[in-house]
Amino acid sequence: MPSEILAERDGRVGRLRLNRPEAIHALTRDMCVAMIEALLGWQKDPAIEAVILDHAAGRGFCAGGDVVRLRASGARGGTHARTFFFDEYRLNHLLFTYEKPVIAFMDGIVMGGGVGISQPARFRIATERTRFAMPETAIGLFPDVGGGRYLSRLPGRSGQFLALTGARLDGAECATLGLATHYIGSEKLEAVKARIAQSPGAIETILAEAAEPLPEARISGNRARIDSAFSSDQFEEILEALSRDGSDWAQKELDTLQTKSPQACKVTLRLLSQSAGIEDFAEEMALEYRLASRVVLRHDFLEGVRALLIDKDGAPRWDPSSPAGVTEAMLDAIFAPLPKSEEWTPL
């Protein structure tokens, strides 16, 4: 069986390639551990000057974490799920604090866990094939893997919009919002990687020379509406604002939000509000680990994964079924610190 992570030396760079194409490279714990081991080795190796992060084959960079496995664990007490999150978040933190430049090629589908391993990179390359999203509220989860930090710092209220609706962005939109540092045509990527492998000291020049003018970013035309309708940190107020708007755009977004887990939406809004004031990424990861270790056990995550990915009936039965049923006390319990011995810690 081929390795699901290909860790290779290529010239003067280390190259991490996701190699689970049948699952669009959805991350498992073993994949996270393998990436950590490679990164730690290269960090001490003077012959490695930078790291390229990409995928080996298939139509996407990374579709997220293997949530079907996580659901199975959540239904049995969540031990495996907590171990997965613990190691995945250690990988996210290692990439965020890595001393050598990391270049992530966000070509194709980039969702969930794929966001978590690409956004910490110093250089993030989007293409015309990029499809970026954090769709976790549809399965009763929340935008983790650092999503609280990344989304809360996007322009205006675009982060809240993306986190709640799970809207997909193309490459131009990613570059416009700052989720990508460069926009490069997919046909140029292999040549760009080859140049970086030979001249890692010239990464910025190589990427700048290959970058292309941005196509029009669709989200730019909706920014004023987004900033207005999603201005509140209270989910009910966002729904009311969309109802009052009356436009086709607002009705579409309202219909979308009404399919999401009310619990997940309220957890998400509180997370982004808190994360906006957190500067230490380790503190962010510890907060998200508390949420993940609890949410993975709750009804909405088990039900959301069932409805969308197992039975695929597209009809999750949320509990609570309405935003009003998600109380502040419920949120306080989800956000509460864990016992000290169970808290997340970095490497």
C-alpha positions in Angstrom: 0.0 0.0 0.0 1.5 3.4 -1.0 2.3 5.9 1.7 -0.4 8.5 2.2 2.3 11.1 2.8 5.3 11.4 0.5 8.1 13.2 2.3 10.9 13.8 -0.2 14.0 15.9 -0.7 13.9 17.9 -3.9 17.0 19.9 -4.5 17.4 22.2 -1.5 13.8 21.9 -0.3 11.8 19.3 1.5 8.6 18.3 -0.3 5.5 17.1 1.5 3.0 15.6 -0.8 -0.5 14.4 0.3 -1.1 11.0 -1.3 -4.6 9.8 -0.6 -6.4 10.8 -3.8 -9.4 8.5 -3.4 -10.4 10.6 -0.4 -9.2 13.9 -1.9 -6.4 13.6 0.6 -8.6 13.9 3.6 -6.3 13.8 6.7 -5.9 10.9 9.0 -4.0 10.9 12.3 -1.2 8.8 10.7 -0.9 11.5 7.9 -0.6 14.3 10.5 2.1 12.3 12.5 4.1 11.6 9.3 4.1 15.3 8.4 5.2 16.3 11.9 8.1 13.9 11.8 9.2 15.1 8.4 9.0 18.8 9.3 10.9 18.3 12.6 13.7 16.5 10.7 13.9 19.1 8.0 13.9 21.9 10.6 17.3 20.8 11.9 18.7 19.9 8.5 20.9 22.8 7.1 20.6 21.3 3.6 16.9 21.9 3.6 16.1 25.7 3.1 12.3 25.6 2.6 9.3 23.2 2.4 6.9 22.7 -0.5 3.5 21.4 0.5 1.3 20.0 -2.2 -0.6 16.9 -3.4 0.6 14.1 -5.5 -2.5 13.3 -7.6 -6.2 13.8 -8.0 -8.5 16.8 -8.2 -7.8 18.5 -4.9 -5.2 19.6 -2.4 -7.1 18.4 0.7 -10.8 18.0 1.4 -10.4 18.2 5.2 -10.2 15.6 8.0 -11.7 12.1 7.8 -14.9 13.1 9.6 -16.6 9.7 9.0 -13.9 8.1 11.2 -14.3 10.9 13.7 -18.0 10.3 13.9 -17.4 6.7 14.5 -15.1 7.6 17.4 -17.5 10.2 18.7 -20.3 7.6 18.9 -18.0 5.5 21.1 -16.7 8.1 23.5 -14.4 10.1 21.3 -11.0 8.8 22.3 -9.7 8.4 18.7 -11.2 11.7 17.7 -9.5 13.6 20.6 -6.2 12.0 19.7 -6.6 13.0 16.0 -7.5 16.6 16.9 -4.6 16.8 19.4 -2.0 15.7 16.7 -3.6 17.6 13.9 -3.5 20.9 15.9 0.1 20.2 16.8 0.8 20.0 13.0 -1.1 23.2 12.5 0.9 24.9 15.2 4.2 23.5 13.9 3.5 24.9 10.5 2.5 28.3 11.9 5.7 28.6 13.9 8.0 26.9 11.4 11.3 28.8 11.0 11.9 27.9 7.4 9.6 29.2 4.6 6.7 26.9 3.7 5.0 27.2 0.3 1.5 25.7 0.1 0.1 25.0 -3.3 -3.7 25.3 -2.9 -4.6 23.8 -6.2 -8.1 22.3 -6.4 -10.3 21.6 -3.4 -9.1 23.2 -0.1 -11.5 22.6 2.7 -11.3 22.1 6.5 -8.1 20.4 7.4 -6.7 21.5 4.1 -7.2 25.1 5.2 -5.4 24.2 8.5 -2.2 23.1 6.8 -2.1 25.7 4.0 -3.0 28.9 5.9 0.0 28.8 8.3 2.4 28.8 5.3 4.3 31.9 4.5 3.4 31.6 0.8 0.0 30.3 -0.3 -0.6 29.8 -4.0 -4.1 29.8 -5.4 -5.0 28.8 -9.0 -8.0 29.0 -11.3 -8.9 25.5 -10.0 -8.9 26.5 -6.3 -12.1 25.8 -4.4 -11.7 27.0 -0.8 -14.3 26.5 1.9 -14.9 25.9 5.6 -18.2 24.0 5.5 -18.2 22.6 9.0 -21.5 24.1 10.2 -23.3 21.7 7.7 -22.1 18.8 9.8 -22.6 20.2 13.2 -18.9 21.2 13.6 -17.2 24.6 13.5 -14.2 26.0 11.5 -11.3 24.6 13.5 -7.6 24.0 12.6 -7.0 27.7 13.2 -10.1 28.8 11.4 -11.1 31.0 14.4 -7.9 33.0 13.8 -7.8 33.1 10.0 -11.5 33.9 9.4 -11.8 36.5 12.2 -9.1 38.5 10.6 -10.5 38.7 7.1 -11.8 42.0 5.8 -15.1 43.3 7.2 -17.5 40.4 8.1 -16.4 38.2 5.2 -15.0 35.7 7.7 -18.3 35.3 9.6 -20.1 34.9 6.3 -17.7 32.2 5.1 -17.7 30.4 8.5 -21.5 30.3 8.8 -22.5 29.6 5.2 -19.6 27.4 4.1 -19.5 29.4 0.8 -16.9 28.3 -1.7 -14.3 30.7 -2.9 -12.3 30.5 -6.1 -8.6 31.4 -6.4 -9.2 35.0 -7.3 -11.4 35.5 -4.2 -8.8 33.8 -2.0 -6.2 36.2 -3.2 -8.5 39.2 -2.9 -9.2 38.4 0.8 -5.6 37.5 1.7 -6.2 33.8 2.1 -3.7 33.3 -0.8 -0.5 35.3 -1.3 -0.2 34.7 -5.0 -2.5 33.7 -7.9 -0.7 31.5 -10.5 -2.1 29.5 -13.4 -2.1 25.7 -12.7 -0.1 25.0 -15.9 2.9 26.9 -14.4 3.0 25.1 -11.0 5.5 22.3 -11.8 7.9 24.8 -13.3 7.6 27.1 -10.3 8.2 24.2 -7.9 11.3 23.1 -9.8 12.7 26.6 -9.7 12.1 26.9 -6.0 13.7 23.5 -5.4 16.9 24.8 -7.0 16.8 28.4 -5.7 14.9 28.5 -2.4 16.5 31.8 -1.5 14.7 33.4 -4.5 11.1 32.2 -3.5 9.6 35.7 -3.5 11.1 36.6 -6.9 10.1 33.3 -8.5 6.5 33.6 -7.3 6.2 37.2 -8.2 7.4 36.5 -11.8 4.9 33.7 -12.1 1.9 35.5 -10.6 -0.9 36.6 -12.9 -3.3 39.5 -12.8 -6.4 38.6 -10.6 -9.6 37.9 -12.4 -12.6 39.8 -11.0 -13.4 38.4 -7.5 -17.1 37.8 -7.2 -17.1 38.3 -3.4 -16.0 41.9 -3.9 -19.3 42.8 -5.4 -21.1 41.4 -2.3 -18.9 42.8 0.4 -21.2 45.7 1.4 -24.1 43.3 1.7 -22.1 40.8 3.7 -20.7 43.4 6.0 -24.2 44.7 6.7 -26.2 41.4 7.0 -23.5 39.6 9.0 -22.5 42.5 11.3 -23.8 40.9 14.5 -22.2 38.2 16.6 -25.7 37.0 17.5 -27.0 34.3 15.0 -30.7 35.4 15.4 -29.8 38.9 14.5 -28.0 37.8 11.3 -31.1 35.8 10.3 -33.3 38.8 11.0 -31.1 41.1 8.9 -31.2 38.7 5.9 -35.0 38.4 6.3 -35.3 42.2 6.2 -33.0 42.6 3.2 -35.5 41.2 0.7 -33.0 40.7 -2.1 -32.5 37.5 -4.0 -28.9 37.3 -2.6 -30.2 37.7 1.0 -32.9 35.0 0.5 -30.3 32.6 -0.9 -28.0 33.1 2.1 -31.0 32.8 4.5 -32.1 29.6 2.9 -28.5 28.3 3.3 -28.2 29.2 6.9 -31.5 27.5 7.8 -30.0 24.2 6.7 -27.0 24.5 9.1 -26.7 23.3 12.7 -28.0 26.2 15.0 -25.6 24.9 17.7 -22.6 24.9 15.2 -23.5 28.4 14.0 -23.6 29.8 17.5 -20.4 28.1 18.5 -18.8 29.5 15.3 -19.8 33.1 16.0 -18.6 33.0 19.6 -15.3 31.4 18.4 -14.6 34.1 15.9 -15.5 36.8 18.4 -13.0 35.4 20.9 -10.3 34.5 18.4 -10.1 38.1 17.1 -8.4 39.1 20.3 -6.1 36.0 20.6 -2.5 36.7 19.3 -0.8 33.5 20.5 -1.6 30.7 18.1 -1.0 28.1 20.8 -3.8 29.7 22.8 -6.0 29.6 19.7 -5.4 25.9 19.3 -6.0 25.2 22.9 -9.4 26.9 22.7 -10.4 25.1 19.5 -9.3 21.7 21.0 -11.7 22.3 23.9 -14.5 22.9 21.5 -13.6 20.0 19.2 -13.2 17.5 22.0 -16.8 18.3 23.1 -18.6 19.0 19.9 -17.5 15.6 18.3 -19.5 13.8 21.0 -22.6 15.9 20.6 -25.8 15.0 18.7 -25.4 17.5 15.9 -22.0 16.3 14.7 -23.0 12.7 14.7 -26.3 13.6 12.9 -24.7 16.0 10.4 -22.1 13.5 9.3 -24.7 10.8 9.0 -27.0 13.0 6.9 -24.4 14.4 4.5 -21.7 11.8 4.3 -23.1 8.4 5.4 -26.8 8.0 4.5 -26.5 11.1 2.3 -30.2 12.0 2.7 -29.3 15.6 3.2 -31.9 15.9 5.9 -30.1 16.3 9.3 -32.4 16.5 12.4 -30.6 19.1 14.5 -31.1 19.2 18.3 -31.8 21.9 19.3 -33.7 22.5 16.1 -33.8 26.3 16.4 -31.3 29.0 17.4 -33.4 29.9 20.4 -32.8 26.4 21.8 -29.0 26.9 21.8 -28.6 28.6 25.2 -25.7 30.6 26.6 -25.3 28.0 29.3 -24.9 25.3 26.5 -22.2 27.4 24.8 -20.5 28.1 28.1 -20.2 24.4 28.7 -18.7 23.8 25.3 -16.2 26.6 25.7 -15.2 25.8 29.3 -11.6 24.9 30.0 -10.8 21.2 30.2 -9.1 19.6 33.2 -5.5 20.6 33.1 -4.3 17.1 32.3 -6.5 17.0 29.2 -5.7 20.4 27.7 -4.0 20.7 24.3 -0.3 21.5 24.3 2.1 22.3 21.4 5.1 20.2 20.6 
